[in-house]
Amino acid sequence: MSECCGSCLISDCNYTWSLDSIPQATILHHLITEHKIVIANIETVYDVNKYCFYWSNKITSSNLEQYLHGINVHPKDNSEPKSYFLLNDTSNEDRVLRFRLHQEKLDEILQQQQRERECTNYKIQCLFCPEYLHGDRFNISNHLYEEHSFSYGHPDNVVYTEQFIERLREKMNKFECLYCDKIFRDYKTLREHMRKKLHKKLNPSNTEFDKFYVINYREFGRTWKDLEAEKEEKETKQRYGGCSNWDR
């Protein structure tokens, strides 16, 4: 794998992609349409490029059954079953690989977070006005909140801040609401919608921005939603002494 390109996990396939531009969904689409390969529990693969590179040193189009499980999928229209190959973490090799990639990603994220904590020379144009925001991350988030009532959470919870802001800008340049994803005819209509509907925030159910929040990397295979659900369950047990209303 070169520094700028990723490659298919089938070693004799010539399909490659740019690491900076192609979305994960496109890679997965290639695998399932061209090779009938499904990567199970994709949320536990923290670096798809490195994951594919690892397996490309082992898997070819002629030895798929050695590393992947064959499965049959029965379509809803009762047509003939379709056969696919499943790559999952039931094998120790795959499981160890996923854990290693998670640790590498977590280390990368924490190092990036520290660099951003120490950075005081940001220069980012505001999402809502022509002003350029200078200084540290707090200057950016404070301006967005105090001047435009927009909040994306505590700055220390965010990583790759510049990429994050630019991703938000891309959506707004398409007149797309940052909360509900609805697209409007012009910027003025979009701003009015976001103001009236109180949509000057991000939708927590939208996973599009999960990669910019540190909490989603801290524990293997668990996102902020999992951690929040666990927290709520623990608080409920403490409140009711481990008994639900049905037990009383």
C-alpha positions in Angstrom: 0.0 0.0 0.0 1.5 3.4 -1.0 1.3 6.4 1.2 -1.5 7.9 -0.9 -3.4 4.9 -2.2 -5.4 2.0 -0.7 -5.9 -1.3 -2.5 -8.5 -4.1 -2.5 -8.0 -6.9 0.0 -7.9 -9.3 -2.9 -4.3 -9.3 -3.9 -4.9 -10.0 -7.6 -7.5 -7.2 -8.0 -6.2 -3.9 -9.4 -8.8 -1.7 -7.7 -7.2 1.2 -5.8 -8.4 4.4 -4.2 -7.1 7.7 -2.8 -6.8 7.6 0.9 -7.9 11.3 1.2 -11.0 11.2 -0.9 -12.9 8.0 -1.3 -15.5 7.2 1.4 -15.5 3.9 3.2 -18.9 3.0 1.7 -17.4 3.0 -1.8 -14.8 0.5 -0.7 -17.4 -1.7 0.8 -19.5 -1.4 -2.3 -16.6 -2.6 -4.5 -16.0 -5.6 -2.2 -19.6 -6.8 -2.3 -20.3 -6.1 -6.0 -17.1 -7.3 -7.5 -16.1 -10.1 -5.0 -19.2 -10.9 -3.1 -17.3 -10.1 0.1 -18.9 -8.7 3.2 -16.9 -7.4 6.2 -18.9 -8.2 9.3 -19.0 -5.7 12.2 -17.4 -3.0 10.1 -17.7 -0.6 13.0 -14.9 -2.5 14.7 -12.5 -1.9 11.8 -10.9 1.4 12.7 -8.7 1.7 9.6 -10.2 0.0 6.5 -7.2 0.8 4.4 -4.8 -1.0 6.7 -7.3 -3.8 7.2 -7.5 -4.4 3.4 -3.7 -4.1 3.0 -3.2 -6.7 5.7 -5.5 -9.2 4.0 -4.2 -8.4 0.5 -1.0 -10.1 1.5 -2.9 -13.4 2.1 -6.1 -13.5 0.1 -6.4 -14.0 -3.6 -9.4 -14.7 -5.8 -8.5 -18.4 -5.8 -8.2 -19.0 -2.0 -11.2 -17.1 -0.6 -12.6 -20.1 1.2 -9.4 -20.5 3.1 -9.9 -17.2 5.0 -13.6 -16.3 4.5 -16.8 -18.1 5.5 -19.4 -18.8 2.7 -22.9 -17.7 3.4 -26.2 -17.8 1.5 -28.6 -14.9 1.6 -32.2 -15.5 0.7 -33.8 -12.5 -1.1 -37.2 -11.2 0.1 -38.7 -11.9 -3.3 -38.1 -15.6 -2.8 -35.7 -15.7 -5.8 -32.6 -18.0 -5.8 -30.3 -17.6 -2.8 -27.2 -15.5 -3.4 -23.8 -16.6 -2.1 -21.3 -14.3 -0.4 -18.1 -14.5 1.5 -18.0 -13.2 5.1 -14.8 -11.8 6.7 -15.3 -11.5 10.4 -13.6 -11.5 13.8 -14.6 -15.1 14.7 -11.0 -16.1 13.6 -8.3 -15.2 16.1 -6.2 -13.6 13.4 -8.9 -11.2 12.3 -9.8 -10.3 15.9 -6.2 -9.6 16.8 -5.9 -7.4 13.7 -8.9 -5.4 14.6 -7.7 -4.8 18.2 -4.3 -3.7 16.9 -5.8 -1.3 14.4 -8.0 0.2 17.1 -5.0 0.8 19.4 -3.1 2.4 16.6 -6.0 4.6 15.8 -6.6 5.6 19.4 -2.9 6.5 19.7 -3.2 8.6 16.6 -6.3 10.3 17.8 -4.8 11.1 21.3 -1.7 12.5 19.7 -3.7 14.7 17.3 -5.9 15.9 20.2 -2.8 17.0 22.1 -1.4 18.8 19.1 -4.7 20.7 18.8 -4.8 21.5 22.5 -1.4 23.2 22.0 -2.2 24.9 18.8 -2.9 28.7 19.1 -2.6 29.8 15.5 -5.8 28.5 13.9 -7.2 30.6 11.1 -10.7 29.4 10.1 -13.5 31.3 8.5 -16.7 31.3 10.4 -19.5 29.1 9.1 -22.1 31.8 9.4 -20.3 35.1 8.7 -17.3 36.4 6.8 -15.1 36.8 9.9 -11.9 34.7 10.2 -11.4 33.1 13.6 -7.9 33.1 15.0 -6.2 31.6 18.1 -7.1 28.3 19.7 -10.1 25.9 19.4 -12.0 27.7 22.1 -12.0 31.0 20.2 -13.6 29.1 17.3 -16.3 27.4 19.3 -16.9 30.5 21.5 -17.5 32.7 18.4 -19.9 30.1 16.9 -21.9 29.9 20.1 -21.9 33.5 21.3 -22.4 35.1 17.9 -24.5 32.5 16.1 -25.9 30.2 18.8 -24.3 27.2 17.2 -22.6 24.5 19.3 -20.9 21.3 18.4 -19.9 20.4 22.0 -16.8 21.0 24.1 -13.7 21.7 21.9 -11.6 19.2 23.9 -14.0 16.4 22.8 -13.4 17.1 19.1 -10.4 16.0 17.0 -9.3 17.1 13.5 -11.1 20.4 14.1 -10.2 22.0 10.8 -11.5 19.0 8.8 -14.6 19.0 11.0 -15.4 22.7 10.3 -14.7 22.3 6.6 -17.1 19.3 6.5 -19.8 21.4 8.1 -19.1 24.2 5.6 -19.4 21.7 2.7 -22.9 20.9 3.8 -23.9 24.5 4.3 -22.5 25.4 0.9 -25.0 22.9 -0.5 -27.7 24.7 1.5 -28.0 21.6 3.7 -29.3 21.8 7.2 -26.6 20.6 9.7 -29.3 19.0 11.9 -32.0 17.5 9.7 -30.0 17.3 6.4 -32.8 18.9 4.5 -31.6 20.9 1.4 -33.0 24.4 0.7 -33.0 26.6 -2.4 -30.6 29.2 -1.1 -28.5 30.2 1.9 -31.0 32.7 3.3 -33.7 30.1 3.4 -31.4 27.6 5.1 -30.4 30.1 7.8 -34.0 31.0 8.5 -34.9 27.3 8.8 -32.1 26.6 11.2 -33.1 29.6 13.3 -36.8 28.9 13.5 -36.5 25.1 13.9 -33.7 25.5 16.5 -31.4 23.4 14.2 -28.2 25.3 15.0 -26.7 22.1 16.3 -25.8 18.6 15.2 -28.1 15.7 15.3 -26.7 13.1 17.8 -28.3 10.3 15.7 -26.3 11.3 12.7 -23.1 9.1 12.6 -21.6 11.2 9.8 -19.6 13.2 12.3 -18.7 10.5 14.8 -15.1 10.3 13.5 -14.5 13.8 14.8 -15.4 13.0 18.4 -12.7 11.4 20.6 -15.2 9.4 22.7 -15.9 7.2 19.7 -12.3 5.8 19.7 -11.8 5.3 23.5 -13.2 1.7 23.7 -13.0 -1.0 21.1 -16.3 -1.4 19.2 -18.2 1.1 21.3 -19.5 4.5 20.4 -20.7 7.4 22.5 -24.2 6.0 22.2 -23.1 2.7 23.8 -21.3 4.5 26.6 -24.3 6.8 27.2 -26.7 3.9 27.4 -24.4 2.2 29.9 -24.2 5.3 32.0 -28.0 5.7 32.0 -28.5 2.1 33.0 -26.0 2.5 35.9 -27.7 5.6 37.1 -31.1 3.9 36.9 -29.8 1.0 39.0 -28.4 3.4 41.6 -31.6 5.3 41.7 -33.8 2.3 42.2 -31.3 0.1 44.1 -31.0 -2.3 41.2 -34.8 -2.9 41.0 -37.1 -1.7 38.2 -40.6 -0.6 38.8 -41.8 -4.0 37.8 -39.9 -5.5 40.8 -41.8 -3.4 43.3 
